[in-house]
């Protein structure tokens, strides 16, 4: 069996270029700028870095990006209300949620 060496940084750069190209095509063809809304629940430092990087990459590709920060005590119902709310400003074509691994709305006892 022969191993294939993959240059992850080069692959990621090509992928980012491809995404930026598709964003430009969407803008030209439909007048739509895709966007990413990220929801960060809680104050986990690693999640905050991850979320910040998502926003930076979206903007670098020509998309708009918005981050919603919610306290760790946020219930599932509150989170779903935000995600399902009326069109955010700017409008987003996708949501990414970074939450603690517990279900805040699960009853106990």
N, CA, C and O atoms as a Tinker XYZ file with bonds, in Angstrom:
   436  protein
     1  N      0.842000   -1.165000    0.000000    73     2
     2  CA     0.000000    0.000000    0.000000    64     1     3
     3  C      0.893000    1.236000    0.000000    63     2     4     5
     4  O      1.853000    1.318000    0.767000    81     3
     5  N      0.574000    2.184000   -0.855000    73     3     6
     6  CA     1.340000    3.405000   -0.960000    64     5     7
     7  C      0.587000    4.539000   -0.280000    63     6     8     9
     8  O     -0.607000    4.737000   -0.504000    81     7
     9  N      1.297000    5.265000    0.539000    73     7    10
    10  CA     0.685000    6.406000    1.231000    64     9    11
    11  C      0.680000    7.622000    0.320000    63    10    12    13
    12  O      1.596000    7.814000   -0.478000    81    11
    13  N     -0.354000    8.438000    0.444000    73    11    14
    14  CA    -0.440000    9.687000   -0.301000    64    13    15
    15  C     -0.319000   10.832000    0.685000    63    14    16    17
    16  O     -1.085000   10.934000    1.643000    81    15
    17  N      0.649000   11.684000    0.435000    73    15    18
    18  CA     0.868000   12.838000    1.294000    64    17    19
    19  C     -0.072000   13.965000    0.858000    63    18    20    21
    20  O     -0.108000   14.330000   -0.317000    81    19
    21  N     -0.813000   14.500000    1.789000    73    19    22
    22  CA    -1.738000   15.589000    1.505000    64    21    23
    23  C     -1.246000   16.834000    2.228000    63    22    24    25
    24  O     -0.985000   16.808000    3.430000    81    23
    25  N     -1.124000   17.919000    1.480000    73    23    26
    26  CA    -0.725000   19.201000    2.064000    64    25    27
    27  C     -1.992000   19.899000    2.547000    63    26    28    29
    28  O     -2.697000   20.535000    1.764000    81    27
    29  N     -2.272000   19.775000    3.834000    73    27    30
    30  CA    -3.504000   20.309000    4.399000    64    29    31
    31  C     -3.638000   21.813000    4.237000    63    30    32    33
    32  O     -4.730000   22.308000    3.956000    81    31
    33  N     -2.544000   22.550000    4.409000    73    31    34
    34  CA    -2.610000   24.009000    4.282000    64    33    35
    35  C     -2.929000   24.411000    2.849000    63    34    36    37
    36  O     -3.734000   25.315000    2.623000    81    35
    37  N     -2.306000   23.748000    1.882000    73    35    38
    38  CA    -2.575000   24.062000    0.475000    64    37    39
    39  C     -4.013000   23.682000    0.113000    63    38    40    41
    40  O     -4.695000   24.420000   -0.598000    81    39
    41  N     -4.465000   22.537000    0.600000    73    39    42
    42  CA    -5.842000   22.113000    0.330000    64    41    43
    43  C     -6.833000   23.124000    0.904000    63    42    44    45
    44  O     -7.795000   23.504000    0.236000    81    43
    45  N     -6.595000   23.561000    2.150000    73    43    46
    46  CA    -7.485000   24.531000    2.791000    64    45    47
    47  C     -7.495000   25.856000    2.034000    63    46    48    49
    48  O     -8.546000   26.481000    1.892000    81    47
    49  N     -6.330000   26.289000    1.547000    73    47    50
    50  CA    -6.260000   27.545000    0.787000    64    49    51
    51  C     -7.064000   27.435000   -0.508000    63    50    52    53
    52  O     -7.781000   28.367000   -0.873000    81    51
    53  N     -6.948000   26.300000   -1.203000    73    51    54
    54  CA    -7.732000   26.099000   -2.434000    64    53    55
    55  C     -9.225000   26.072000   -2.125000    63    54    56    57
    56  O    -10.028000   26.642000   -2.864000    81    55
    57  N     -9.591000   25.417000   -1.043000    73    55    58
    58  CA   -10.998000   25.353000   -0.654000    64    57    59
    59  C    -11.544000   26.748000   -0.358000    63    58    60    61
    60  O    -12.647000   27.084000   -0.786000    81    59
    61  N    -10.775000   27.564000    0.375000    73    59    62
    62  CA   -11.207000   28.935000    0.674000    64    61    63
    63  C    -11.364000   29.743000   -0.609000    63    62    64    65
    64  O    -12.301000   30.531000   -0.733000    81    63
    65  N    -10.449000   29.554000   -1.571000    73    63    66
    66  CA   -10.558000   30.230000   -2.865000    64    65    67
    67  C    -11.827000   29.795000   -3.590000    63    66    68    69
    68  O    -12.545000   30.625000   -4.147000    81    67
    69  N    -12.100000   28.494000   -3.581000    73    67    70
    70  CA   -13.298000   27.971000   -4.244000    64    69    71
    71  C    -14.567000   28.553000   -3.627000    63    70    72    73
    72  O    -15.489000   28.944000   -4.343000    81    71
    73  N    -14.610000   28.608000   -2.299000    73    71    74
    74  CA   -15.791000   29.157000   -1.618000    64    73    75
    75  C    -15.957000   30.632000   -1.972000    63    74    76    77
    76  O    -17.069000   31.073000   -2.263000    81    75
    77  N    -14.870000   31.399000   -1.952000    73    75    78
    78  CA   -14.937000   32.820000   -2.302000    64    77    79
    79  C    -15.432000   32.992000   -3.738000    63    78    80    81
    80  O    -16.207000   33.906000   -4.020000    81    79
    81  N    -14.994000   32.127000   -4.638000    73    79    82
    82  CA   -15.455000   32.184000   -6.020000    64    81    83
    83  C    -16.948000   31.909000   -6.132000    63    82    84    85
    84  O    -17.648000   32.572000   -6.897000    81    83
    85  N    -17.439000   30.931000   -5.370000    73    83    86
    86  CA   -18.870000   30.616000   -5.394000    64    85    87
    87  C    -19.692000   31.746000   -4.784000    63    86    88    89
    88  O    -20.798000   32.027000   -5.245000    81    87
    89  N    -19.163000   32.391000   -3.757000    73    87    90
    90  CA   -19.846000   33.541000   -3.151000    64    89    91
    91  C    -19.967000   34.649000   -4.187000    63    90    92    93
    92  O    -21.032000   35.247000   -4.337000    81    91
    93  N    -18.877000   34.925000   -4.904000    73    91    94
    94  CA   -18.897000   35.969000   -5.934000    64    93    95
    95  C    -19.909000   35.632000   -7.036000    63    94    96    97
    96  O    -20.620000   36.514000   -7.518000    81    95
    97  N    -19.972000   34.364000   -7.430000    73    95    98
    98  CA   -20.945000   33.943000   -8.449000    64    97    99
    99  C    -22.377000   34.170000   -7.961000    63    98   100   101
   100  O    -23.227000   34.643000   -8.715000    81    99
   101  N    -22.636000   33.831000   -6.699000    73    99   102
   102  CA   -23.979000   33.999000   -6.143000    64   101   103
   103  C    -24.357000   35.476000   -6.110000    63   102   104   105
   104  O    -25.492000   35.845000   -6.414000    81   103
   105  N    -23.396000   36.312000   -5.739000    73   103   106
   106  CA   -23.664000   37.745000   -5.699000    64   105   107
   107  C    -23.970000   38.272000   -7.092000    63   106   108   109
   108  O    -24.910000   39.047000   -7.268000    81   107
   109  N    -23.183000   37.859000   -8.088000    73   107   110
   110  CA   -23.364000   38.341000   -9.457000    64   109   111
   111  C    -24.661000   37.827000  -10.078000    63   110   112   113
   112  O    -25.378000   38.577000  -10.740000    81   111
   113  N    -24.953000   36.568000   -9.865000    73   111   114
   114  CA   -26.114000   35.947000  -10.516000    64   113   115
   115  C    -27.434000   36.266000   -9.831000    63   114   116   117
   116  O    -28.466000   36.380000  -10.492000    81   115
   117  N    -27.409000   36.408000   -8.519000    73   115   118
   118  CA   -28.666000   36.526000   -7.775000    64   117   119
   119  C    -28.756000   37.756000   -6.872000    63   118   120   121
   120  O    -29.802000   38.008000   -6.273000    81   119
   121  N    -27.677000   38.517000   -6.772000    73   119   122
   122  CA   -27.687000   39.676000   -5.884000    64   121   123
   123  C    -27.781000   39.307000   -4.423000    63   122   124   125
   124  O    -28.233000   40.104000   -3.601000    81   123
   125  N    -27.354000   38.098000   -4.097000    73   123   126
   126  CA   -27.442000   37.600000   -2.725000    64   125   127
   127  C    -26.036000   37.391000   -2.165000    63   126   128   129
   128  O    -25.184000   36.773000   -2.804000    81   127
   129  N    -25.812000   37.912000   -0.972000    73   127   130
   130  CA   -24.557000   37.653000   -0.271000    64   129   131
   131  C    -24.848000   36.648000    0.832000    63   130   132   133
   132  O    -25.572000   36.959000    1.778000    81   131
   133  N    -24.290000   35.441000    0.722000    73   131   134
   134  CA   -24.531000   34.463000    1.784000    64   133   135
   135  C    -23.915000   34.935000    3.093000    63   134   136   137
   136  O    -22.958000   35.710000    3.108000    81   135
   137  N    -24.475000   34.459000    4.170000    73   135   138
   138  CA   -23.971000   34.860000    5.471000    64   137   139
   139  C    -24.032000   33.736000    6.474000    63   138   140   141
   140  O    -24.792000   32.779000    6.324000    81   139
   141  N    -23.227000   33.868000    7.487000    73   139   142
   142  CA   -23.168000   32.878000    8.552000    64   141   143
   143  C    -23.453000   33.559000    9.876000    63   142   144   145
   144  O    -22.765000   34.506000   10.256000    81   143
   145  N    -24.462000   33.079000   10.573000    73   143   146
   146  CA   -24.742000   33.539000   11.930000    64   145   147
   147  C    -24.271000   32.444000   12.875000    63   146   148   149
   148  O    -24.678000   31.289000   12.752000    81   147
   149  N    -23.422000   32.808000   13.806000    73   147   150
   150  CA   -22.870000   31.855000   14.762000    64   149   151
   151  C    -23.435000   32.179000   16.133000    63   150   152   153
   152  O    -23.497000   33.342000   16.531000    81   151
   153  N    -23.843000   31.148000   16.850000    73   151   154
   154  CA   -24.362000   31.322000   18.202000    64   153   155
   155  C    -23.394000   30.634000   19.159000    63   154   156   157
   156  O    -23.169000   29.428000   19.060000    81   155
   157  N    -22.832000   31.390000   20.069000    73   155   158
   158  CA   -21.922000   30.859000   21.081000    64   157   159
   159  C    -22.647000   30.879000   22.418000    63   158   160   161
   160  O    -22.994000   31.942000   22.933000    81   159
   161  N    -22.869000   29.706000   22.967000    73   159   162
   162  CA   -23.549000   29.584000   24.249000    64   161   163
   163  C    -22.506000   29.255000   25.308000    63   162   164   165
   164  O    -21.801000   28.251000   25.201000    81   163
   165  N    -22.408000   30.089000   26.315000    73   163   166
   166  CA   -21.439000   29.869000   27.381000    64   165   167
   167  C    -20.152000   30.616000   27.105000    63   166   168   169
   168  O    -20.061000   31.407000   26.165000    81   167
   169  N    -19.148000   30.351000   27.947000    73   167   170
   170  CA   -17.899000   31.109000   27.851000    64   169   171
   171  C    -16.671000   30.211000   27.726000    63   170   172   173
   172  O    -15.608000   30.538000   28.253000    81   171
   173  N    -16.810000   29.094000   27.039000    73   171   174
   174  CA   -15.681000   28.204000   26.821000    64   173   175
   175  C    -14.661000   28.893000   25.911000    63   174   176   177
   176  O    -14.997000   29.283000   24.793000    81   175
   177  N    -13.432000   29.044000   26.373000    73   175   178
   178  CA   -12.408000   29.788000   25.637000    64   177   179
   179  C    -12.100000   29.159000   24.281000    63   178   180   181
   180  O    -11.954000   29.876000   23.291000    81   179
   181  N    -11.999000   27.845000   24.219000    73   179   182
   182  CA   -11.700000   27.176000   22.951000    64   181   183
   183  C    -12.837000   27.385000   21.953000    63   182   184   185
   184  O    -12.587000   27.590000   20.765000    81   183
   185  N    -14.072000   27.336000   22.419000    73   183   186
   186  CA   -15.211000   27.574000   21.542000    64   185   187
   187  C    -15.204000   29.008000   21.025000    63   186   188   189
   188  O    -15.545000   29.255000   19.868000    81   187
   189  N    -14.820000   29.944000   21.873000    73   187   190
   190  CA   -14.774000   31.351000   21.461000    64   189   191
   191  C    -13.758000   31.551000   20.336000    63   190   192   193
   192  O    -14.022000   32.288000   19.386000    81   191
   193  N    -12.608000   30.905000   20.437000    73   191   194
   194  CA   -11.595000   30.991000   19.374000    64   193   195
   195  C    -12.137000   30.369000   18.094000    63   194   196   197
   196  O    -11.998000   30.944000   17.014000    81   195
   197  N    -12.751000   29.202000   18.210000    73   195   198
   198  CA   -13.322000   28.506000   17.064000    64   197   199
   199  C    -14.375000   29.366000   16.372000    63   198   200   201
   200  O    -14.384000   29.474000   15.146000    81   199
   201  N    -15.257000   29.975000   17.151000    73   199   202
   202  CA   -16.318000   30.823000   16.615000    64   201   203
   203  C    -15.724000   32.064000   15.953000    63   202   204   205
   204  O    -16.157000   32.457000   14.870000    81   203
   205  N    -14.745000   32.674000   16.590000    73   203   206
   206  CA   -14.092000   33.856000   16.005000    64   205   207
   207  C    -13.480000   33.509000   14.652000    63   206   208   209
   208  O    -13.603000   34.275000   13.696000    81   207
   209  N    -12.819000   32.351000   14.571000    73   207   210
   210  CA   -12.203000   31.934000   13.312000    64   209   211
   211  C    -13.249000   31.675000   12.226000    63   210   212   213
   212  O    -13.013000   31.985000   11.058000    81   211
   213  N    -14.400000   31.110000   12.595000    73   211   214
   214  CA   -15.491000   30.899000   11.627000    64   213   215
   215  C    -15.912000   32.237000   11.019000    63   214   216   217
   216  O    -16.079000   32.348000    9.805000    81   215
   217  N    -16.079000   33.244000   11.863000    73   215   218
   218  CA   -16.480000   34.558000   11.387000    64   217   219
   219  C    -15.436000   35.181000   10.473000    63   218   220   221
   220  O    -15.777000   35.754000    9.438000    81   219
   221  N    -14.173000   35.072000   10.847000    73   219   222
   222  CA   -13.100000   35.631000   10.025000    64   221   223
   223  C    -13.038000   34.949000    8.662000    63   222   224   225
   224  O    -12.855000   35.615000    7.643000    81   223
   225  N    -13.189000   33.631000    8.636000    73   223   226
   226  CA   -13.145000   32.897000    7.369000    64   225   227
   227  C    -14.342000   33.250000    6.496000    63   226   228   229
   228  O    -14.200000   33.376000    5.279000    81   227
   229  N    -15.513000   33.410000    7.094000    73   227   230
   230  CA   -16.696000   33.793000    6.325000    64   229   231
   231  C    -16.482000   35.158000    5.674000    63   230   232   233
   232  O    -16.764000   35.339000    4.489000    81   231
   233  N    -15.987000   36.107000    6.448000    73   231   234
   234  CA   -15.740000   37.449000    5.912000    64   233   235
   235  C    -14.673000   37.422000    4.827000    63   234   236   237
   236  O    -14.802000   38.121000    3.822000    81   235
   237  N    -13.626000   36.632000    5.008000    73   235   238
   238  CA   -12.563000   36.525000    4.012000    64   237   239
   239  C    -13.083000   35.968000    2.691000    63   238   240   241
   240  O    -12.525000   36.260000    1.634000    81   239
   241  N    -14.143000   35.171000    2.742000    73   239   242
   242  CA   -14.737000   34.596000    1.533000    64   241   243
   243  C    -15.760000   35.535000    0.902000    63   242   244   245
   244  O    -16.371000   35.193000   -0.110000    81   243
   245  N    -15.954000   36.715000    1.490000    73   243   246
   246  CA   -16.903000   37.673000    0.936000    64   245   247
   247  C    -18.308000   37.565000    1.507000    63   246   248   249
   248  O    -19.229000   38.228000    1.031000    81   247
   249  N    -18.471000   36.733000    2.524000    73   247   250
   250  CA   -19.766000   36.567000    3.167000    64   249   251
   251  C    -19.888000   37.561000    4.317000    63   250   252   253
   252  O    -18.891000   38.132000    4.759000    81   251
   253  N    -21.082000   37.760000    4.789000    73   251   254
   254  CA   -21.239000   38.538000    6.012000    64   253   255
   255  C    -21.310000   37.544000    7.176000    63   254   256   257
   256  O    -21.638000   36.372000    6.996000    81   255
   257  N    -20.997000   38.040000    8.357000    73   255   258
   258  CA   -20.956000   37.166000    9.520000    64   257   259
   259  C    -21.437000   37.930000   10.745000    63   258   260   261
   260  O    -21.117000   39.105000   10.928000    81   259
   261  N    -22.207000   37.247000   11.578000    73   259   262
   262  CA   -22.674000   37.833000   12.829000    64   261   263
   263  C    -22.542000   36.768000   13.917000    63   262   264   265
   264  O    -22.807000   35.589000   13.681000    81   263
   265  N    -22.134000   37.191000   15.097000    73   263   266
   266  CA   -21.998000   36.266000   16.223000    64   265   267
   267  C    -22.958000   36.687000   17.332000    63   266   268   269
   268  O    -22.982000   37.845000   17.749000    81   267
   269  N    -23.741000   35.730000   17.796000    73   267   270
   270  CA   -24.643000   35.943000   18.937000    64   269   271
   271  C    -24.009000   35.236000   20.133000    63   270   272   273
   272  O    -23.686000   34.051000   20.047000    81   271
   273  N    -23.830000   35.937000   21.230000    73   271   274
   274  CA   -23.266000   35.353000   22.452000    64   273   275
   275  C    -24.368000   35.254000   23.502000    63   274   276   277
   276  O    -25.015000   36.240000   23.856000    81   275
   277  N    -24.555000   34.033000   23.986000    73   275   278
   278  CA   -25.595000   33.784000   24.979000    64   277   279
   279  C    -24.965000   33.175000   26.232000    63   278   280   281
   280  O    -23.942000   32.496000   26.142000    81   279
   281  N    -25.568000   33.413000   27.400000    73   279   282
   282  CA   -25.027000   32.841000   28.633000    64   281   283
   283  C    -25.190000   31.317000   28.660000    63   282   284   285
   284  O    -26.046000   30.764000   27.969000    81   283
   285  N    -24.371000   30.656000   29.457000    73   283   286
   286  CA   -24.407000   29.194000   29.567000    64   285   287
   287  C    -25.768000   28.690000   30.035000    63   286   288   289
   288  O    -26.137000   27.552000   29.742000    81   287
   289  N    -26.519000   29.520000   30.757000    73   287   290
   290  CA   -27.823000   29.120000   31.281000    64   289   291
   291  C    -28.926000   29.161000   30.225000    63   290   292   293
   292  O    -30.077000   28.849000   30.532000    81   291
   293  N    -28.600000   29.537000   28.993000    73   291   294
   294  CA   -29.595000   29.632000   27.929000    64   293   295
   295  C    -30.293000   28.289000   27.743000    63   294   296   297
   296  O    -29.647000   27.245000   27.656000    81   295
   297  N    -31.603000   28.333000   27.683000    73   295   298
   298  CA   -32.365000   27.094000   27.492000    64   297   299
   299  C    -32.441000   26.758000   26.004000    63   298   300   301
   300  O    -32.184000   27.599000   25.142000    81   299
   301  N    -32.796000   25.528000   25.736000    73   299   302
   302  CA   -32.974000   25.101000   24.351000    64   301   303
   303  C    -34.052000   25.945000   23.676000    63   302   304   305
   304  O    -33.905000   26.329000   22.515000    81   303
   305  N    -35.132000   26.234000   24.398000    73   303   306
   306  CA   -36.220000   27.046000   23.841000    64   305   307
   307  C    -35.724000   28.440000   23.457000    63   306   308   309
   308  O    -36.093000   28.966000   22.407000    81   307
   309  N    -34.889000   29.036000   24.305000    73   307   310
   310  CA   -34.345000   30.363000   24.004000    64   309   311
   311  C    -33.440000   30.322000   22.776000    63   310   312   313
   312  O    -33.474000   31.222000   21.937000    81   311
   313  N    -32.638000   29.279000   22.680000    73   311   314
   314  CA   -31.748000   29.122000   21.535000    64   313   315
   315  C    -32.557000   28.947000   20.247000    63   314   316   317
   316  O    -32.269000   29.583000   19.234000    81   315
   317  N    -33.558000   28.090000   20.297000    73   315   318
   318  CA   -34.394000   27.865000   19.111000    64   317   319
   319  C    -35.154000   29.129000   18.715000    63   318   320   321
   320  O    -35.384000   29.369000   17.530000    81   319
   321  N    -35.541000   29.929000   19.693000    73   319   322
   322  CA   -36.228000   31.184000   19.391000    64   321   323
   323  C    -35.295000   32.111000   18.610000    63   322   324   325
   324  O    -35.722000   32.752000   17.649000    81   323
   325  N    -34.037000   32.184000   19.011000    73   323   326
   326  CA   -33.073000   33.021000   18.306000    64   325   327
   327  C    -32.857000   32.513000   16.881000    63   326   328   329
   328  O    -32.907000   33.289000   15.927000    81   327
   329  N    -32.621000   31.230000   16.743000    73   327   330
   330  CA   -32.344000   30.656000   15.429000    64   329   331
   331  C    -33.565000   30.771000   14.517000    63   330   332   333
   332  O    -33.422000   30.992000   13.315000    81   331
   333  N    -34.754000   30.624000   15.078000    73   331   334
   334  CA   -35.968000   30.686000   14.284000    64   333   335
   335  C    -36.577000   32.063000   14.180000    63   334   336   337
   336  O    -37.665000   32.215000   13.626000    81   335
   337  N    -35.892000   33.082000   14.708000    73   335   338
   338  CA   -36.451000   34.434000   14.712000    64   337   339
   339  C    -36.580000   34.990000   13.303000    63   338   340   341
   340  O    -36.086000   34.405000   12.340000    81   339
   341  N    -37.246000   36.119000   13.202000    73   339   342
   342  CA   -37.404000   36.765000   11.907000    64   341   343
   343  C    -36.030000   37.043000   11.312000    63   342   344   345
   344  O    -35.016000   36.954000   12.005000    81   343
   345  N    -36.000000   37.371000   10.060000    73   343   346
   346  CA   -34.758000   37.542000    9.322000    64   345   347
   347  C    -33.768000   38.395000   10.101000    63   346   348   349
   348  O    -34.047000   39.555000   10.406000    81   347
   349  N    -32.618000   37.827000   10.422000    73   347   350
   350  CA   -31.602000   38.604000   11.134000    64   349   351
   351  C    -31.009000   39.678000   10.226000    63   350   352   353
   352  O    -31.127000   39.597000    9.004000    81   351
   353  N    -30.384000   40.662000   10.813000    73   351   354
   354  CA   -29.726000   41.712000   10.050000    64   353   355
   355  C    -28.243000   41.638000   10.324000    63   354   356   357
   356  O    -27.824000   41.763000   11.475000    81   355
   357  N    -27.434000   41.436000    9.290000    73   355   358
   358  CA   -27.816000   41.119000    7.916000    64   357   359
   359  C    -28.379000   39.702000    7.835000    63   358   360   361
   360  O    -28.145000   38.883000    8.724000    81   359
   361  N    -29.126000   39.415000    6.759000    73   359   362
   362  CA   -29.713000   38.079000    6.660000    64   361   363
   363  C    -28.636000   37.005000    6.562000    63   362   364   365
   364  O    -27.589000   37.220000    5.951000    81   363
   365  N    -28.892000   35.876000    7.152000    73   363   366
   366  CA   -27.926000   34.785000    7.153000    64   365   367
   367  C    -28.517000   33.583000    6.442000    63   366   368   369
   368  O    -29.708000   33.294000    6.556000    81   367
   369  N    -27.662000   32.889000    5.707000    73   367   370
   370  CA   -28.111000   31.700000    4.997000    64   369   371
   371  C    -27.760000   30.436000    5.769000    63   370   372   373
   372  O    -28.095000   29.330000    5.344000    81   371
   373  N    -27.084000   30.601000    6.905000    73   371   374
   374  CA   -26.750000   29.447000    7.725000    64   373   375
   375  C    -26.470000   29.848000    9.154000    63   374   376   377
   376  O    -26.037000   30.968000    9.424000    81   375
   377  N    -26.721000   28.922000   10.074000    73   375   378
   378  CA   -26.437000   29.125000   11.490000    64   377   379
   379  C    -25.468000   28.052000   11.952000    63   378   380   381
   380  O    -25.530000   26.914000   11.488000    81   379
   381  N    -24.584000   28.403000   12.852000    73   379   382
   382  CA   -23.678000   27.461000   13.498000    64   381   383
   383  C    -23.824000   27.690000   14.985000    63   382   384   385
   384  O    -23.655000   28.816000   15.454000    81   383
   385  N    -24.132000   26.650000   15.736000    73   383   386
   386  CA   -24.296000   26.791000   17.188000    64   385   387
   387  C    -23.178000   26.063000   17.910000    63   386   388   389
   388  O    -22.893000   24.901000   17.619000    81   387
   389  N    -22.555000   26.739000   18.841000    73   387   390
   390  CA   -21.541000   26.140000   19.698000    64   389   391
   391  C    -22.068000   26.226000   21.123000    63   390   392   393
   392  O    -22.152000   27.309000   21.702000    81   391
   393  N    -22.426000   25.060000   21.687000    73   391   394
   394  CA   -23.115000   25.013000   22.980000    64   393   395
   395  C    -22.423000   24.053000   23.933000    63   394   396   397
   396  O    -21.657000   23.188000   23.508000    81   395
   397  N    -22.693000   24.207000   25.214000    73   395   398
   398  CA   -22.226000   23.195000   26.162000    64   397   399
   399  C    -22.884000   21.851000   25.841000    63   398   400   401
   400  O    -23.908000   21.803000   25.160000    81   399
   401  N    -22.313000   20.802000   26.315000    73   399   402
   402  CA   -22.795000   19.457000   25.990000    64   401   403
   403  C    -23.993000   19.020000   26.824000    63   402   404   405
   404  O    -24.399000   17.860000   26.749000    81   403
   405  N    -24.550000   19.897000   27.594000    73   403   406
   406  CA   -25.724000   19.528000   28.388000    64   405   407
   407  C    -26.974000   20.096000   27.735000    63   406   408   409
   408  O    -26.885000   21.008000   26.913000    81   407
   409  N    -28.101000   19.581000   28.083000    73   407   410
   410  CA   -29.369000   20.106000   27.573000    64   409   411
   411  C    -29.972000   20.961000   28.654000    63   410   412   413
   412  O    -30.517000   20.446000   29.630000    81   411
   413  N    -29.880000   22.266000   28.491000    73   411   414
   414  CA   -30.311000   23.197000   29.518000    64   413   415
   415  C    -31.815000   23.098000   29.794000    63   414   416   417
   416  O    -32.257000   23.409000   30.900000    81   415
   417  N    -32.597000   22.674000   28.813000    73   415   418
   418  CA   -34.038000   22.665000   29.024000    64   417   419
   419  C    -34.556000   21.312000   29.527000    63   418   420   421
   420  O    -35.761000   21.154000   29.720000    81   419
   421  N    -33.672000   20.344000   29.741000    73   419   422
   422  CA   -34.106000   19.038000   30.202000    64   421   423
   423  C    -34.491000   19.129000   31.687000    63   422   424   425
   424  O    -33.678000   19.543000   32.514000    81   423
   425  N    -35.724000   18.745000   32.020000    73   423   426
   426  CA   -36.139000   18.820000   33.438000    64   425   427
   427  C    -35.341000   17.838000   34.281000    63   426   428   429
   428  O    -34.956000   16.770000   33.805000    81   427
   429  N    -35.101000   18.195000   35.509000    73   427   430
   430  CA   -34.402000   17.303000   36.431000    64   429   431
   431  C    -35.357000   16.857000   37.522000    63   430   432   433
   432  O    -36.380000   17.493000   37.777000    81   431
   433  N    -35.000000   15.746000   38.165000    73   431   434
   434  CA   -35.762000   15.309000   39.317000    64   433   435
   435  C    -36.780000   14.356000   38.946000    63   434   436
   436  O    -37.523000   13.880000   39.805000    81   435
